[in-house]
């Protein structure tokens, strides 16, 4: 079987690119898992009362009710 050098180069290049992207994604997920999140970056509030906030340290995003965000501001949730 005759292997085209261009196809071999292309396949090797994209395999390497995919491995690098997976490694970056795994590193980001490890960083987010080990982070003590500080949700400083406020997002928009949707019509149903949910707000998106982003951690200023690692970029993790969470969506919660505004009442929950206000209740957990001091470390304890006041909503039963």
Buried (B, 14 or more C-beta within 10 A) or exposed (E): EEEEEEEEEEEEEEEEEEEEEEEEEEEEEEEBEEEEBEBEEEBEEEEEEBBBBBBEBBEBEBEBBEBBBBBBEEEEEEEE
